[in-house]
Amino acid sequence: MKLPRRQFLHLGAGAAALPALPRIARAQAYPTRPVRIIVPFAPAGSSDIVARLIGQWLSERLGQQFVIDNRPGGGGNIGTEAVVRAPADGYTLLLVGSFNATNAALYDKLNFNLIRDIAPIAGVFRGPLVMLVHPSVPAKTVPEFITYAKANPGKIDFASAGIGSVSHLSSELFKAMAGVNLVHVPYRGGGPAVNDLLGGQVQVYFASTPSSIEYIKAGRLRALSLTTATRSEALADIPTVAEFVPGYEASLWYGIGAPRNTPVEVIDKLNKEINAALADLQMKARIVDLGGDVLALSPADFGKLIADETEKWAKVIKSVGIKAE
């Protein structure tokens, strides 16, 4: 039987729409069980704080627990690879961050390519690092610290969240631009680094604001400067490094990603919910209290940020000559 053209096209359009119906239904139902957000660092650091903040929002909004799963090691590569190898079903997510951009150039042989293997979902947080010193350090300003460091070459230890982390690279950039000789002490995440700075085992740390702001306000650690080009609303009295070392700039950012081939409907649903969180006045205030700004982006724009930051830090790593150990 020969169908009239109009009837044929109508049936064809209906048939083409059929495969989309299960995908839409899955997206509407998602999630039907708990979701893991893998954080590639130890608890109590900035990545953990940001992940728990957005995880709590998603749990309340979507009716399933978004469980934080800390997987430290390898400068963030162990946790990242766990997500790359996970099923692309939306039930294993990654706290993506600046560390991923730096690791792409730092490690010669990774078992994954972040830009290829992780689907960007949404940005969450962007902010400065803060140059902290233990109260035993006599310097109260950046110029005083530079003078003190030049008088004590190789005798001052600076902590980092790991080799090639943004805290490490920010410190190395400062060393090069300020002309000082500091000794690097890497840790497995920002939390342990802050703990040893509090205990006086190290003297300096370029820390994330989420992991350190309460210690600054309590007077337990002294903040000398911020790494961004402009001052922070939450720490308005603290100058930037660039005010004393012209041209210096670095920032910390976090977002959420998923294994590649995760259904676009799931990615779009998560992006919508995360951006709704970032538009919420209480959430925005919380992020400002942590010393940062909301990073509300589409999946495409978040992917562009990751690519741009990867290119930027590759140049820094090459110029400083840092290699993963």
C-alpha positions, 0 to 999 in steps of 0.5 A: 500500500502506498501512503500519501506523502503527508501521512508518510511524513507524519508517521516518520516524524512520530517514529523519529520521536520515539527514541527520544521518549525514553531519554526524556523519561529517564531525565525526568526520573533521574536520580532514582538512587544515591549519586556519588560526587568524587572529590580527588582530595582529602576531607576539609580542603576547599574542594571538599567544602565546595562539593559538600555545599553543592551536594547538599543542595542537590540532595534537597532538590532532587530527592536522592543523596549526593554522597561525597566520596573522597579519593585523594592521591596522585595530585587529584588524578586517582579520583579523576580516573575513577570517574573517567572509568565509571559508567556514564549514567549520571550516578558518578560525578567529579568535583572538577577543579584547577588541579585538573588543568595543571595536571594535564601539563604536569604529568607526561603519562596520564591514563585519561585526557580530561577534556576528552573524557570528562563531560563538563556539567557546571561551574560552581566556585571561583576565587583567590588563594590567600597567602598565609603565614604562621603567627611566628613569622614576623612579616605582616605585609608582602614587602616585609615577607620578601625582605624576611625571605631574602634574609633567610634563603632556603630556611622557610618552608611553604606548604602546598596541596600537592605537586602541581596543585594551584597552591604549589604553582601560585607559590612557585610563581611568587618565588620567581617573581619576588626573587625569594628561595622557599622550600616546598613541602607538598601535602595530599590536599589542602586540609592537611596543609592547613593543619600543619600550618596551624601547627607551625610545621610549615611557615607559608601556604597559598591556601584556598579561601574556603579552607582558611577563612575561618582561621583568618577571622579567628586570628590563628593564621595571618593573611598577607595577600590574595592571588587574584587581580582584584580584592575579595568582597569577603576579605576586603582589607587584604591586599592582592599580591599584584599590589606589591608584585606587579603582574602576579595573578592566579585563581582557584575554581571548581565545578562538576563533571561526569564521564563522557557519554553521560546522557545530555538530558542528565547533564542539562538537568544537573546544570539547571539545578546547580545554576539554580543553586548559584542564583539562590541568595543564601547560596551566593552569600555562603560562597561569598563568605568562603571568599569566592564568587559563583561560577554560573556557566553552561556546560559549553562555557564550563568546558571552555574555561577548563580548556583555557585554564589548561593552556594557561597553566601549561605555559607556567609549568613549562616556564618554571620547569615543574615536574611531577615526582 
